[in-house]
Amino acid sequence: MKISYNWLKEYLDIDVPATELAEKIERSSVEVDSVTVPSDGLKKLVVGHIDSMEPHPESDHLNVCQVNVGEEELLQIVCGAPNVAVGQKVIVALPGSRIGGNVKIKRSKMRGIVSNGMICSLEEIGFSKSVVPKEWADGIYVLPNDAKNGDEIYDYLGMNDSLIDLDVTPNRGDMLSVYGTVHDVAAMYNLKENLDHPNLIEGKTAIGDELTVAADKEAAPIYKMRLVNNVKVGPSPLWLQIKLWNAGIRPINNVVDVTNYILMKYGQPMHAFDFGKVSGRKVEARFAKENETLTTLDGETHQLDPQDIVIADEKQPIGLAGVMGGLNSEIEDGTTTVALESAVFNSTIIRKTAQRHNLHTDASQHFERGVNHGGVEEALDAAAQMIHELAQGDVDQGMVIANDEKIADVVVKITLTRINHVLGTELTSTEVTHIFERLNFGVEMNDDEFTVSVPSRRWDIHIEADLIEEVARIYGYDNIPSTLPTGRMTIGTLTPKQRIIRNSRSTMEGLGLSQAISYALLNDEEAKLFSMKASLPTKLDWPMTVDHTTIRMNLISGLLKDIAYNNARKVEDVTLYEQGRVFYRTENQVRPDEEEHIAGAISGSLHSEAWNQHHTETDFYEVKGIVVEYIQSLGLNGEIDFEATTKYSDLHPGRAASISVHGHEVGFMGQVHPQIAKKFKIKPTYVFEINLQALIDMPKSDQQYDIISKYPAISRDIAILVDEEITHQQIVDLIQKRGGAFLNSVKLFDVYSGSHVPSGKRSLAYSLTFLDKEATLTDDTVNKAFEKVEVSLQKEFNVEIR
């Protein structure tokens, strides 16, 4: 929110540089995004009077103007604006001037005619297009008649003001107004506020004879209206327009501008309806009905939800409560009777409505963060008074009230001891009392205890901690002493789980994979892919986009999107891993279970091509090796088994395997199914995903080492003819089972099928290594073990020893 420093000074006797004030606000209240002065960077922009004008001889849209800028001679300026006319006071950029965008204006010729400068629009001197009044949007701006020729234009347009852009946090909604900021700045500098209050003059007509209101208590706990007759709609005075456009709001007319002014001043959203367009005499704040629609002031038609609050007449909705008015009740030039609304709407409902219709407005922002329940009526009176003054309206006697609340101060008790204990200070009761008084809180002291009465304008204060924060920020965070921690110092250490997670990242990166951090939110289809267990999806009630609706049940989908991003940019070799949580939910479970996983995805080659290394695409066995190396690095006491599987339909059939440790399945690996790869628009990709939490929970050996034997090993090779249905893993398992205590390793070194091998058979050749770390093995011992292996293979799998 942009706060005008000059507007603040209307209510505070303060004279510090705007940048210093901004720094004080940032250190005490809310963050300040920037401090800007609209005239900064502009040069030689003055008031000019168009004395005469004639058409350009070589153009059908240019005019040659003679402009008085307070000098002895008139300036000749060629202007193409459609609204330029004799007698206007205009903005003139002299030769050598600087206008918006740091553009320099020079003396030049336009189709053969000399132009000594430029007649400017508001947008050309730096105004945002969104705040330029519509009547000046397509042409030059005309200054008031009392502007003096040759004067700089900045003060006439409020451009010498310092605008402090506050980034207001959700808990400090009170600072979304000039008055709220005045209260806070007054407390910071211990100043007296000079706020004005309405002095409304009512007419003789009783409002009850013309208007009745009703409101749902849940939707609008406070709802009040006033009626103003005989209104003359027209442009607002320049002082009001300046306040609005400096706040980032486009001036519309003297009725709509009043409601926006009140919003900026009090922080109370208001709306003005053209009462002549309202059907019947009754206005109601209610929930929308099924199939109702409303076209809002921005021209968009909305299908209303039964959870939306609407303002309706006897026939139809005329406004989306707390968000935007309806086009069917818009204030126009012919409006004569204005119904003014001031209310408090349910903040949760307003937030959901604004999100549902993607319609975030200044009004909805204020209602979402809360408004002062005690200021609703004063804001309504102030608006009615301004419309009476600026639009010559007659205010009906009284106001109609649908719902109201009894407003009382919030009373919070706290002790001085507690304040000093939390803040580490030694403040006296007098100092703390003075801080509460600077905040305009009521305060009573009884022994060590303060009884503090908090006015309704500070609806964020309810408990002790809130008062401690107020004392700290007004006293000054930088004045709170720094102290060292007391007590015995301990050395921070990682938990076993944290240690494994960190080591996992180091291991994966050592194996050539790069860490990725993907979105935990996916669309519904992506979230369900590659799931390791049956689960219901966990969907967001209010997703930001349709691509981020469901919490992930796997890590691979996010990695595939990362690969797709790289492939789309001609990066074909992508090796990624991610460690994070997935979320599973069962029927009637509100909050999902979280499970630590680790996953990897490799597309293209894992190795960079070089003079001594050709480009080779990754394959199933390379990824399997990564998985084995990773699991072994954790020191698990057990075998790692891979078994072909078809239960993961998202993986390529025949190139997928489940991963087991200690006989417990902990994950899977394989090639992404071609149809899934096509959906993600990626090249062939191999993936794995492991339940890291399961590995963390398994028993481990912290010390991993193997003594190098000083005795020689003995190798024996065996070639067998076996049925194709028998898997390599089955052969290895049997060899290891029957190979005896000295069998050290089993390696497959040849696979053959084709000529000289019967159909349905294949030849496998294994090398068996025997080793005794305590003594030298004898051939007799090895031969006996080897014979057992041969017999077992023949008996179990009916193999033929070749």
C-alpha positions in Angstrom: 0.0 0.0 0.0 1.3 3.4 -1.0 1.1 6.0 1.8 1.5 9.7 0.9 3.9 11.5 3.2 2.1 14.8 2.7 -1.2 13.1 3.6 0.3 11.8 6.8 1.5 15.3 7.7 -2.1 16.6 7.6 -2.7 14.6 10.8 0.8 14.7 12.4 3.3 17.4 13.1 6.3 15.5 11.8 9.3 16.8 9.9 11.8 14.1 9.2 13.0 12.9 5.8 10.7 10.4 4.2 13.5 7.9 3.9 14.2 8.2 7.7 10.5 7.7 8.4 10.4 4.6 6.2 13.4 3.1 8.0 11.7 3.7 11.3 8.5 2.1 10.1 10.5 -0.9 8.8 12.3 -1.4 12.1 9.1 -1.0 14.1 6.0 -2.1 12.2 6.0 -3.5 8.7 8.4 -3.8 5.7 8.8 -0.9 3.4 9.3 -1.8 -0.2 10.3 1.6 -1.5 10.2 5.4 -1.1 9.6 7.2 -4.3 9.0 10.8 -5.4 7.1 10.9 -8.7 9.0 14.0 -9.9 12.4 12.4 -9.5 14.2 12.2 -12.8 12.0 14.8 -14.5 13.3 18.1 -15.6 12.0 21.4 -17.2 8.3 20.5 -17.2 6.3 23.7 -16.9 2.8 25.1 -17.2 1.9 26.4 -20.6 -1.1 28.2 -22.1 -2.2 27.6 -25.6 -2.7 31.0 -27.1 -3.5 30.0 -30.6 -3.5 26.9 -32.8 -3.7 26.1 -36.5 -3.7 22.9 -38.5 -0.3 21.6 -39.7 -0.1 22.2 -43.5 1.4 18.7 -44.2 -0.7 16.6 -41.8 -4.4 16.0 -41.2 -4.0 15.2 -37.4 -1.2 17.5 -36.2 -1.7 21.1 -35.0 0.8 23.9 -34.7 0.3 25.5 -31.3 1.6 28.9 -30.0 2.2 28.3 -26.2 2.8 30.8 -23.5 5.3 29.4 -20.9 5.8 32.7 -19.0 8.6 34.0 -21.3 8.7 37.0 -23.6 8.2 34.9 -26.8 5.6 32.2 -27.4 6.9 28.7 -28.0 5.8 27.0 -31.2 5.0 23.3 -30.5 3.6 20.8 -32.9 1.0 18.6 -31.1 -1.0 15.5 -32.3 -3.3 15.0 -29.3 -7.0 14.8 -30.3 -8.1 16.9 -27.4 -5.7 19.9 -27.7 -7.6 23.2 -27.9 -7.0 27.0 -27.6 -7.2 28.3 -24.0 -6.0 25.2 -22.3 -3.4 25.1 -19.5 -1.2 22.2 -20.4 2.0 20.4 -19.4 4.9 21.6 -21.6 8.3 19.8 -21.9 10.8 22.4 -22.8 13.7 21.7 -25.1 16.3 19.8 -23.1 13.7 18.5 -20.7 13.5 14.9 -19.3 10.1 13.2 -19.2 9.0 9.7 -18.1 11.4 6.8 -18.9 14.3 9.3 -18.9 13.4 10.4 -22.4 15.1 13.7 -23.5 13.0 16.2 -25.5 14.9 18.2 -28.1 14.0 21.0 -30.5 13.0 19.2 -33.7 11.1 19.5 -37.0 7.8 17.6 -37.5 7.1 17.4 -41.3 9.0 20.6 -41.9 7.6 22.7 -39.0 9.9 23.5 -36.0 8.6 22.2 -32.7 10.2 23.7 -29.6 9.3 21.0 -27.1 6.3 18.9 -26.4 2.8 19.1 -24.9 2.5 16.0 -22.6 -0.1 13.6 -21.4 0.1 12.2 -17.8 1.4 8.9 -19.1 4.2 10.6 -20.9 5.5 12.2 -17.7 5.6 9.0 -15.8 2.1 8.3 -14.6 1.0 4.6 -14.8 -1.7 4.1 -17.4 -3.9 2.4 -14.7 -4.3 5.6 -12.7 -4.8 8.1 -15.5 -8.4 9.3 -15.5 -10.3 8.0 -18.5 -11.1 11.5 -19.7 -7.4 12.1 -20.2 -6.3 8.6 -21.2 -6.1 9.2 -24.9 -4.8 12.8 -25.0 -2.9 15.5 -23.2 -3.8 16.5 -19.6 -5.4 19.9 -19.0 -4.3 21.7 -15.8 -6.6 24.0 -13.7 -7.0 27.5 -14.9 -5.3 29.0 -11.9 -2.0 27.3 -12.8 0.6 30.0 -13.5 2.4 30.0 -16.8 6.0 28.9 -16.5 5.7 27.3 -13.1 6.9 23.7 -12.7 4.0 21.3 -12.9 5.0 19.0 -10.0 3.2 20.7 -7.2 0.0 21.0 -9.3 -0.1 17.2 -9.8 1.2 16.1 -6.4 4.4 14.8 -7.9 6.7 16.3 -5.2 5.1 14.0 -2.6 7.1 11.1 -1.1 5.2 7.8 -1.5 6.0 5.2 1.1 5.1 1.7 -0.2 4.2 -0.5 2.8 4.3 -4.3 2.4 1.6 -4.9 5.1 1.7 -8.3 6.7 -1.6 -10.2 7.3 -1.6 -9.5 11.0 -1.3 -5.7 10.6 -4.4 -5.0 8.5 -4.9 -1.8 10.5 -1.9 -0.3 8.6 -3.8 -0.6 5.3 -5.0 2.9 5.8 -3.7 6.4 6.4 -5.3 6.6 9.9 -3.8 3.3 10.9 -0.4 4.4 9.8 -0.9 7.7 11.6 -1.6 5.9 14.8 1.6 3.8 14.5 3.9 6.7 13.5 2.5 8.8 16.3 3.4 6.1 18.8 6.9 5.7 17.3 7.7 9.4 17.6 5.5 10.1 20.6 3.4 12.6 18.7 -0.1 13.9 19.1 -2.6 12.9 16.4 -4.8 15.6 14.8 -7.5 13.4 13.2 -10.7 14.9 11.8 -14.1 13.4 12.3 -17.3 13.9 10.2 -19.9 16.5 11.0 -22.7 15.2 8.9 -25.7 17.5 8.1 -28.8 15.4 7.4 -31.8 16.4 5.5 -35.5 16.1 6.6 -36.4 12.9 4.6 -36.3 9.8 6.8 -34.3 7.0 5.3 -36.7 4.4 6.5 -39.4 5.8 4.2 -37.2 4.9 1.2 -34.9 2.0 2.1 -34.9 -1.1 4.2 -32.0 -3.6 4.6 -31.4 -7.2 5.8 -28.3 -9.3 6.2 -27.4 -12.8 7.1 -25.6 -12.6 10.5 -22.9 -15.2 9.4 -22.2 -13.3 6.2 -22.3 -9.8 7.5 -22.1 -9.3 11.3 -22.3 -5.5 10.7 -24.3 -4.0 7.9 -25.3 -0.4 7.6 -26.5 1.9 4.8 -27.2 5.6 4.1 -29.1 7.2 1.2 -28.0 10.4 -0.6 -30.5 12.1 -3.0 -30.2 14.8 -5.7 -26.6 13.9 -6.4 -24.7 15.6 -9.3 -22.1 13.1 -10.6 -19.0 14.7 -12.1 -15.2 14.8 -11.9 -13.7 15.0 -8.4 -11.7 18.1 -7.4 -8.0 17.8 -8.2 -6.9 17.4 -4.6 -8.9 14.3 -4.3 -7.7 12.9 -7.6 -4.1 13.5 -6.6 -4.6 11.6 -3.3 -6.1 8.6 -5.3 -3.6 8.4 -8.1 -0.7 8.7 -5.7 -2.2 5.7 -3.9 -2.4 3.8 -7.2 -6.1 4.3 -7.7 -7.7 5.7 -10.9 -10.1 8.6 -10.3 -13.6 7.8 -11.7 -16.1 10.4 -10.5 -17.0 12.4 -7.3 -19.1 9.5 -5.9 -16.9 6.5 -6.6 -13.8 8.5 -5.7 -15.3 9.3 -2.3 -15.6 5.6 -1.5 -12.0 4.9 -2.5 -10.9 7.9 -0.5 -12.6 6.6 2.6 -11.0 3.2 2.0 -7.6 4.8 1.9 -8.2 7.1 4.9 -10.1 4.8 7.3 -9.3 1.3 5.9 -13.0 0.7 5.6 -14.2 -0.7 2.3 -17.4 0.9 1.0 -19.6 0.7 -2.0 -22.0 3.1 -3.7 -25.0 1.8 -5.6 -27.2 3.7 -8.0 -30.4 3.4 -6.1 -32.4 4.3 -9.1 -31.3 1.0 -10.6 -32.3 -1.0 -7.5 -35.5 -3.0 -7.8 -37.8 -2.4 -4.9 -36.9 -0.6 -1.6 -35.0 -3.5 0.0 -31.3 -4.3 -0.1 -30.1 -7.6 1.4 -26.7 -9.2 2.1 -27.2 -12.9 1.7 -25.6 -16.0 0.3 -26.0 -16.5 -3.5 -28.6 -18.9 -4.8 -28.0 -21.8 -7.2 -27.4 -20.7 -10.8 -27.3 -17.0 -10.0 -24.9 -14.9 -12.1 -23.5 -11.4 -11.7 -21.6 -9.2 -14.1 -19.2 -7.2 -12.1 -17.9 -3.6 -12.7 -15.0 -5.0 -14.7 -17.4 -6.4 -17.3 -16.8 -10.1 -16.3 -19.7 -12.4 -15.8 -19.4 -14.8 -12.8 -21.3 -18.0 -12.1 -22.0 -17.5 -8.4 -21.4 -20.2 -5.8 -23.8 -20.7 -2.8 -20.9 -19.9 -0.5 -20.5 -16.4 -2.1 -22.0 -13.4 -0.3 -23.9 -11.1 -2.5 -25.7 -7.8 -2.1 -29.1 -8.2 -3.8 -32.3 -6.2 -4.4 -35.7 -7.8 -4.6 -34.9 -9.4 -8.0 -31.2 -10.1 -8.4 -27.7 -9.7 -7.1 -26.3 -6.2 -7.5 -22.8 -6.7 -6.0 -20.3 -9.4 -4.9 -20.0 -8.5 -1.3 -16.6 -7.3 -0.1 -15.1 -7.8 -3.5 -16.7 -5.8 -6.4 -20.0 -4.1 -7.2 -22.3 -5.2 -10.0 -22.4 -3.5 -13.4 -26.2 -3.4 -13.1 -26.0 -0.9 -10.2 -23.0 1.2 -11.4 -22.7 4.9 -10.6 -23.0 6.8 -13.9 -23.3 10.4 -15.0 -27.1 10.2 -14.8 -27.2 8.8 -11.2 -29.2 11.0 -8.8 -29.7 8.8 -5.8 -26.8 6.9 -4.1 -27.1 4.1 -1.6 -23.9 3.9 0.5 -22.9 0.6 2.1 -20.6 0.2 5.0 -20.2 -3.3 6.6 -18.1 -6.0 8.0 -18.1 -9.2 6.0 -16.9 -12.7 7.0 -13.2 -12.5 6.2 -12.8 -16.3 5.4 -15.7 -16.2 3.0 -14.4 -13.1 1.3 -11.0 -14.7 0.8 -12.5 -17.8 -0.7 -14.8 -15.8 -2.9 -12.0 -13.7 -4.3 -9.9 -16.8 -4.9 -12.8 -18.7 -6.5 -13.5 -15.9 -9.0 -9.9 -14.8 -9.3 -11.0 -11.3 -8.4 -8.6 -9.8 -5.9 -9.4 -6.2 -5.1 -8.5 -3.5 -2.6 -11.7 -4.2 -0.8 -11.2 -8.0 -0.6 -7.6 -7.4 0.6 -8.9 -5.3 3.5 -11.7 -7.6 4.5 -9.4 -10.7 4.4 -7.0 -9.0 6.9 -9.8 -7.5 9.0 -11.3 -4.1 9.4 -12.1 -2.0 12.5 -15.5 -3.0 13.7 -15.7 0.2 15.7 -15.1 2.4 12.7 -17.9 1.2 10.3 -20.4 4.0 11.2 -17.9 6.8 11.2 -16.6 5.8 7.7 -20.2 5.8 6.5 -20.9 9.2 7.9 -17.7 10.6 6.4 -18.6 9.3 3.0 -22.1 10.8 3.1 -20.7 14.1 4.2 -18.1 14.2 1.3 -20.8 13.3 -1.3 -22.9 16.1 0.2 -20.0 18.5 -0.2 -18.6 17.4 -3.5 -21.8 16.3 -5.3 -24.4 18.6 -3.7 -26.3 15.5 -2.4 -29.0 15.6 0.3 -28.3 13.0 3.0 -31.4 11.3 4.3 -32.0 11.4 8.0 -30.6 8.4 9.9 -29.1 5.2 8.6 -30.6 1.7 8.2 -29.0 -1.1 10.1 -29.4 -4.8 9.3 -26.8 -6.1 11.8 -24.7 -4.5 14.4 -22.3 -5.3 17.2 -21.6 -3.9 20.6 -18.0 -2.7 20.4 -15.9 -3.0 23.5 -12.2 -2.7 24.2 -10.2 -6.0 24.5 -8.7 -6.2 28.0 -5.4 -8.0 28.4 -3.5 -8.4 31.7 0.3 -8.8 31.9 3.0 -8.3 34.5 6.1 -6.1 34.3 8.1 -9.1 35.4 6.9 -11.1 32.4 7.7 -8.3 29.9 11.2 -7.9 31.2 11.8 -11.7 31.4 10.8 -12.2 27.7 12.6 -9.2 26.3 15.7 -9.4 28.5 15.2 -5.8 29.6 15.0 -3.8 32.8 12.1 -1.5 31.9 10.3 0.3 34.7 6.6 0.4 35.2 6.6 4.1 34.2 8.4 3.3 30.9 6.0 0.5 30.0 3.0 2.6 31.0 4.2 5.4 28.7 4.6 3.0 25.8 1.0 1.8 26.2 -0.2 5.5 26.4 1.7 6.4 23.2 -0.3 3.6 21.5 -3.5 5.2 22.9 -4.2 2.0 24.9 -6.0 2.3 28.2 -3.7 1.2 31.0 -4.0 0.7 34.8 -1.2 -0.5 37.1 -1.8 -2.6 40.2 1.4 -3.7 41.9 3.3 -5.6 39.2 0.3 -6.1 36.9 -0.9 -4.0 34.0 -4.5 -4.1 32.9 -4.5 -2.9 29.2 -7.6 -1.9 27.3 -7.0 -2.3 23.5 -9.3 -0.3 21.2 -11.1 -2.0 18.3 -8.8 -0.4 15.7 -6.1 -2.9 16.9 -7.9 -6.1 16.3 -4.6 -8.1 16.2 -4.0 -7.8 20.0 -5.6 -10.4 22.2 -3.0 -12.1 24.4 0.1 -11.4 26.5 2.5 -12.1 23.7 0.8 -9.4 21.6 1.4 -6.7 24.3 5.0 -7.8 24.7 5.5 -7.3 20.9 4.0 -3.8 21.1 6.4 -2.9 24.0 9.4 -4.3 22.1 8.7 -2.5 18.8 7.9 0.9 20.3 10.8 0.7 22.8 12.9 -0.3 19.7 14.2 -3.7 18.8 17.7 -2.2 18.4 17.5 -1.0 22.0 16.9 -4.5 23.4 20.2 -5.6 24.9 22.1 -8.5 23.4 23.0 -11.3 25.9 24.8 -14.6 25.6 22.9 -17.8 26.4 23.2 -19.0 30.0 23.7 -22.5 31.1 25.8 -25.4 29.9 26.7 -25.3 26.2 26.2 -28.4 24.2 27.6 -29.5 20.9 24.9 -29.8 18.2 24.8 -33.2 16.5 22.7 -34.8 13.8 20.2 -37.5 14.5 20.9 -40.9 12.9 18.1 -40.1 10.4 19.5 -36.7 9.5 23.0 -38.3 9.1 21.7 -40.9 6.7 19.8 -38.3 4.6 22.9 -36.1 4.3 25.1 -39.1 3.5 22.5 -40.2 0.9 22.9 -36.9 -0.9 26.7 -37.2 -0.9 26.6 -40.8 -2.2 24.2 -39.9 -5.0 26.3 -37.0 -6.1 29.4 -39.2 -5.9 27.7 -41.6 -8.3 27.2 -38.9 -10.8 23.6 -37.7 -10.1 22.7 -34.0 -9.5 20.2 -33.1 -6.8 16.8 -31.8 -8.0 14.1 -30.1 -5.8 10.8 -30.5 -7.5 7.3 -29.2 -6.7 5.4 -31.4 -4.1 2.2 -30.4 -5.9 1.3 -32.1 -9.2 -1.9 -32.6 -11.2 -4.0 -35.6 -10.2 -2.7 -37.9 -12.9 1.0 -37.2 -12.3 0.6 -37.6 -8.5 -0.8 -41.2 -8.9 2.0 -42.4 -11.2 4.7 -44.8 -9.9 3.0 -45.2 -6.5 4.5 -47.8 -4.3 1.3 -48.4 -2.3 -2.4 -48.0 -2.7 -3.4 -44.5 -1.7 -6.2 -42.0 -2.1 -5.1 -38.6 -3.6 -4.8 -35.6 -1.2 -6.1 -32.6 -3.1 -5.9 -28.9 -2.2 -9.2 -27.1 -1.6 -7.8 -24.0 -3.2 -5.0 -24.8 -5.7 -3.2 -21.9 -7.3 -3.2 -23.6 -10.8 -4.7 -26.7 -12.4 -1.2 -28.2 -12.6 -0.7 -28.1 -8.8 -3.8 -29.6 -7.3 -2.6 -32.8 -5.6 0.1 -33.7 -3.2 2.6 -36.1 -4.7 2.6 -39.8 -4.0 5.9 -40.4 -5.8 9.1 -38.4 -6.5 9.6 -39.7 -10.1 6.9 -37.5 -11.7 8.6 -34.4 -10.5 12.0 -35.7 -11.9 10.4 -36.5 -15.2 9.1 -33.0 -15.5 12.6 -31.7 -14.8 14.0 -33.9 -17.5 11.3 -32.7 -19.9 12.3 -29.1 -19.1 15.9 -30.0 -20.0 15.1 -32.0 -23.1 13.0 -29.1 -24.4 16.1 -27.0 -24.2 18.3 -29.5 -26.1 19.9 -30.9 -22.9 19.8 -34.6 -23.6 22.0 -36.1 -20.9 20.2 -35.5 -17.6 21.0 -37.4 -14.4 18.9 -36.3 -11.4 18.0 -37.6 -8.0 15.7 -36.2 -5.3 15.2 -36.9 -1.6 11.9 -35.9 -0.1 8.6 -36.9 1.2 5.6 -38.5 -0.5 2.1 -38.5 1.0 -0.3 -41.4 1.3 -3.9 -41.3 2.6 -6.6 -43.9 3.3 -10.3 -43.5 3.4 -11.6 -41.1 6.2 -8.0 -40.0 6.8 -7.9 -36.2 6.9 -4.1 -35.6 7.0 -1.9 -37.9 4.9 1.0 -40.0 6.2 4.4 -38.7 5.2 7.1 -41.1 4.1 10.8 -40.3 3.2 11.8 -41.5 -0.2 14.8 -41.1 -2.5 14.5 -41.4 -6.3 16.6 -41.0 -9.4 16.0 -40.5 -13.1 18.6 -40.8 -15.9 18.0 -39.9 -19.5 20.8 -40.1 -22.1 24.3 -40.9 -20.8 25.7 -40.8 -17.3 29.2 -40.3 -18.7 30.5 -37.3 -20.7 31.8 -38.1 -24.1 35.6 -37.8 -24.5 38.4 -38.8 -26.8 38.9 -42.1 -24.9 35.2 -42.7 -24.1 32.3 -43.0 -26.6 28.8 -41.8 -25.9 26.8 -44.7 -24.4 23.2 -44.5 -23.4 22.4 -45.5 -19.9 20.8 -48.9 -19.4 19.0 -51.1 -16.9 22.2 -52.5 -15.5 23.9 -49.2 -15.0 21.0 -47.9 -13.0 20.9 -51.2 -11.0 24.6 -50.7 -10.1 23.8 -47.2 -8.8 21.0 -48.6 -6.6 23.2 -51.4 -5.3 26.1 -49.0 -4.5 23.8 -46.6 -2.7 22.1 -49.3 -0.6 25.4 -50.9 0.3 26.7 -47.5 1.4 24.2 -47.5 4.2 25.8 -50.5 5.8 22.7 -52.7 5.8 23.1 -56.2 7.1 21.5 -58.2 4.4 21.2 -59.2 0.8 19.9 -56.9 -1.9 17.6 -58.7 -4.3 16.1 -57.6 -7.6 13.1 -59.5 -9.0 11.4 -58.9 -12.4 8.0 -57.4 -11.9 4.9 -56.3 -13.8 3.0 -54.6 -11.1 4.2 -51.1 -12.0 2.2 -50.4 -15.1 4.1 -47.1 -15.6 7.4 -49.0 -16.2 8.4 -50.8 -19.4 7.3 -54.4 -19.3 10.3 -56.7 -19.2 12.6 -53.8 -18.0 11.3 -53.4 -14.4 12.3 -54.9 -11.1 11.3 -54.7 -7.5 14.1 -54.0 -5.0 14.2 -56.0 -1.7 16.5 -55.8 1.3 16.3 -58.5 4.0 13.4 -60.0 2.0 11.4 -56.8 2.4 10.5 -54.8 -0.7 11.8 -51.3 -0.4 11.4 -49.9 -4.0 11.5 -50.5 -7.7 13.6 -49.5 -10.8 13.3 -49.8 -14.5 12.6 -47.9 -17.7 9.8 -45.5 -18.0 7.0 -46.9 -20.1 7.1 -45.4 -23.6 3.6 -44.1 -23.4 4.4 -42.3 -20.1 7.6 -40.9 -21.7 5.6 -39.7 -24.6 3.2 -37.8 -22.3 6.1 -36.1 -20.5 7.8 -35.5 -23.9 11.1 -37.1 -22.8 13.6 -39.5 -24.4 14.0 -43.0 -23.0 14.6 -42.7 -19.3 15.5 -45.1 -16.5 14.2 -44.5 -12.9 14.3 -45.9 -9.4 12.5 -45.0 -6.2 13.3 -46.3 -2.8 11.4 -46.1 0.5 14.2 -44.3 2.4 12.3 -44.5 5.7 12.3 -48.3 5.5 16.1 -48.3 5.0 16.6 -45.9 7.9 14.6 -48.3 10.2 16.6 -51.4 9.2 19.6 -52.6 11.3 23.0 -51.4 10.1 26.7 -51.9 10.6 28.2 -48.5 11.4 31.8 -49.8 10.7 32.2 -51.2 7.2 35.5 -52.8 6.3 36.8 -56.0 4.9 40.3 -57.4 5.6 42.4 -58.1 2.5 43.3 -61.7 2.6 47.0 -62.6 2.6 46.2 -66.0 1.1 45.6 -66.7 -2.6 42.2 -67.3 -4.1 41.2 -70.2 -6.3 38.8 -69.8 -9.3 36.7 -72.4 -11.1 34.6 -71.8 -14.2 31.4 -73.6 -15.1 29.3 -73.4 -18.3 25.8 -74.7 -18.2 22.9 -75.2 -20.6 19.7 -74.1 -18.9 16.1 -73.4 -19.8 15.4 -69.8 -20.7 12.7 -69.6 -18.0 15.4 -70.1 -15.3 16.6 -66.6 -14.3 20.2 -65.6 -13.6 19.3 -64.7 -10.0 18.0 -68.3 -9.4 21.3 -69.7 -10.6 23.3 -67.3 -8.4 21.2 -68.0 -5.3 21.6 -71.8 -5.7 25.4 -71.5 -6.3 25.8 -69.3 -3.2 23.7 -71.7 -1.1 25.6 -74.8 -2.1 29.1 -73.3 -2.6 30.2 -73.7 0.9 31.8 -71.4 3.5 34.8 -70.4 1.2 32.8 -69.3 -1.8 33.7 -65.6 -2.1 32.0 -64.4 -5.3 30.0 -65.5 -8.3 30.2 -63.7 -11.6 28.5 -64.3 -14.9 31.0 -63.8 -17.7 29.2 -65.2 -20.8 25.7 -65.6 -22.1 25.0 -67.4 -25.4 22.0 -68.5 -27.4 21.8 -69.3 -31.1 23.4 -71.9 -33.3 24.6 -75.1 -31.6 22.2 -74.3 -28.7 18.8 -76.1 -28.6 15.7 -73.9 -28.9 14.4 -72.7 -25.6 17.8 -73.0 -24.0 20.7 -70.7 -23.4 24.3 -71.1 -22.3 25.5 -69.3 -19.1 29.1 -69.3 -18.0 30.1 -68.4 -14.4 33.3 -67.8 -12.6 33.3 -68.9 -8.9 36.0 -67.6 -6.6 36.9 -69.4 -3.4 39.0 -67.8 -0.6 39.9 -68.6 3.0 41.2 -65.5 4.9 42.7 -67.6 7.6 44.7 -70.2 5.6 45.7 -71.4 2.2 42.9 -73.3 0.4 43.6 -76.7 -1.1 42.4 -78.0 -4.4 40.6 -80.8 -2.7 38.5 -78.5 -0.6 37.6 -76.4 -3.6 36.8 -79.4 -5.8 34.4 -80.8 -3.2 32.5 -77.5 -3.0 32.5 -77.2 -6.8 31.1 -80.7 -7.2 28.3 -79.9 -4.8 27.4 -76.9 -6.9 27.3 -79.0 -10.1 25.1 -81.7 -8.6 22.7 -79.1 -7.1 22.4 -77.3 -10.4 21.7 -80.6 -12.3 19.2 -81.7 -9.7 17.4 -78.4 -9.1 17.3 -77.0 -12.6 18.1 -80.0 -14.8 21.0 -78.2 -16.4 23.6 -79.7 -18.7 27.2 -79.1 -17.7 29.1 -78.1 -20.9 
